[in-house]
Amino acid sequence: MRRVVCPGSFDPVTNGHLDIISRASRLYDEVVVAVLINKNKKSLFTVDERADMITAVTEEYGNVKVDKFYGLTVDYCKEQDIPVIVRGLRAVSDYEYELQMAQMNHRIAGVETLFMATNPEYAFLSSSLMKEVVKFGGDISGLVPDIVHDRLVERLQQQA
């Protein structure tokens, strides 16, 4: 079975993330979306909330599994016997950072990295940008799944 991991914080998941996940699901038998538990970062959504949203919006794919992890992605890959990490690239600046990480991951654990060019329709998206726009009353409809949109608006209204 060909398996790949798509790691990230997904706070929250965007349509850009889903584009990469759905494309990977057509190339691999199983895609594991691994939600990072980062104890040093204040997330808007808990790791369980993020995992639940991703589970809800990826259930149609059938071969996508959602998991949570803490630590290095390569350690997770070794523990789960996953030989490939998939990463979306939005811009040259992403490539420089991601290439360095890919080379380190290969050096540490022999884990390969597959880079996918982000669909230009979503190349400007980031979770932090989505939060910022909603915080100031902007409309992000069509940029995140509907369930994520509703939960993001609700959470930011609660904080206001």
C-alpha positions in Angstrom: 0.0 0.0 0.0 1.4 3.4 -1.0 1.0 5.9 1.8 1.7 9.6 2.2 1.4 12.0 5.1 0.2 15.6 4.7 1.3 17.4 7.9 0.4 20.8 9.2 -1.3 22.8 11.9 -4.4 23.4 9.8 -5.6 26.3 12.1 -8.0 26.2 10.2 -7.9 24.0 7.1 -8.4 26.0 3.9 -9.4 25.1 0.3 -5.7 25.3 -0.5 -5.0 22.5 2.0 -7.9 20.5 0.6 -6.7 20.9 -3.0 -3.4 19.3 -2.0 -5.1 16.6 0.1 -7.5 15.7 -2.7 -4.8 15.6 -5.4 -2.6 13.4 -3.1 -5.6 11.1 -2.6 -5.7 10.4 -6.3 -2.0 9.4 -6.3 -1.7 7.4 -3.1 -3.7 4.5 -1.6 -3.9 6.3 1.7 -3.3 9.9 2.7 -2.8 10.6 6.4 -3.5 14.2 7.3 -1.4 14.7 10.4 -2.4 17.6 12.6 0.5 19.1 14.5 0.2 19.5 18.3 2.3 22.6 18.9 2.5 23.3 22.6 4.4 26.5 22.0 1.8 28.1 19.7 -1.5 29.5 20.7 -4.0 28.1 18.2 -7.5 29.4 17.5 -8.9 25.9 17.5 -7.8 22.9 19.6 -6.1 20.0 17.9 -9.3 17.9 18.3 -11.4 20.7 16.7 -9.0 20.9 13.8 -8.9 17.2 13.4 -12.7 17.0 13.5 -13.1 19.7 10.8 -10.6 18.0 8.5 -12.4 14.6 9.1 -15.7 16.2 8.1 -14.4 17.9 5.0 -12.4 14.9 3.7 -14.8 12.1 4.3 -15.8 12.1 0.6 -12.4 10.9 -0.4 -12.5 7.5 1.3 -8.8 7.1 1.5 -8.0 10.0 3.8 -7.3 9.4 7.5 -6.8 12.2 10.1 -4.4 11.8 12.9 -2.7 14.0 15.5 1.0 14.1 16.4 3.6 16.0 18.4 7.2 16.4 17.5 9.1 15.9 14.2 7.2 14.9 11.2 9.9 12.4 10.2 9.6 10.6 13.6 5.8 10.4 13.0 6.6 8.9 9.5 8.9 6.3 11.0 6.4 5.3 13.7 3.6 5.0 11.1 5.8 3.5 8.4 5.0 6.3 5.9 7.8 6.9 3.4 6.6 10.2 1.8 5.6 13.7 3.0 3.5 15.8 0.6 3.8 19.6 0.7 2.1 22.3 -1.3 4.1 25.1 -2.6 2.5 28.5 -3.1 5.6 30.7 -3.9 9.3 30.7 -4.3 9.6 31.6 -0.6 7.8 28.4 0.3 10.2 26.4 -1.9 13.3 27.7 -0.2 12.0 26.7 3.3 10.4 23.4 2.2 13.5 22.3 0.3 15.6 22.7 3.4 13.1 20.8 5.4 12.9 18.0 2.8 16.7 17.6 2.7 16.9 17.4 6.5 14.0 14.9 6.6 15.7 12.7 4.0 19.0 13.0 5.9 17.5 12.1 9.2 15.1 9.3 8.2 15.3 8.7 4.5 11.8 10.1 4.1 11.0 11.6 0.7 9.1 14.8 0.1 6.7 15.3 -2.8 6.1 19.0 -3.7 2.9 19.9 -5.4 2.4 23.3 -6.9 -0.7 24.9 -5.4 -3.6 25.6 -7.6 -3.3 29.3 -8.6 -6.8 29.8 -7.4 -5.6 29.2 -3.8 -2.0 30.3 -4.0 -2.6 33.3 -1.8 -4.4 31.4 1.0 -3.0 30.8 4.5 -4.8 30.0 7.7 -3.4 33.1 9.4 -4.7 35.3 6.5 -8.2 33.7 6.7 -8.3 34.5 10.5 -7.2 38.0 9.9 -9.8 38.7 7.2 -12.6 37.3 9.3 -11.5 39.1 12.4 -12.0 42.4 10.6 -15.3 41.4 9.0 -14.1 40.3 5.6 -15.8 37.5 3.6 -13.8 34.4 3.0 -16.7 32.4 1.5 -15.3 29.9 -1.1 -11.8 30.0 0.4 -12.5 27.6 3.2 -15.1 24.8 3.5 -18.5 26.0 4.7 -18.2 24.2 8.0 -14.9 25.8 8.6 -16.2 29.2 7.6 -19.1 29.0 10.1 -16.9 27.8 13.0 -14.2 30.4 12.3 -16.7 33.3 12.3 -18.3 31.9 15.5 -15.0 31.5 17.3 -13.8 35.0 16.4 -17.1 36.6 17.4 -16.8 34.8 20.8 -13.3 36.3 21.2 -14.4 39.8 20.3 
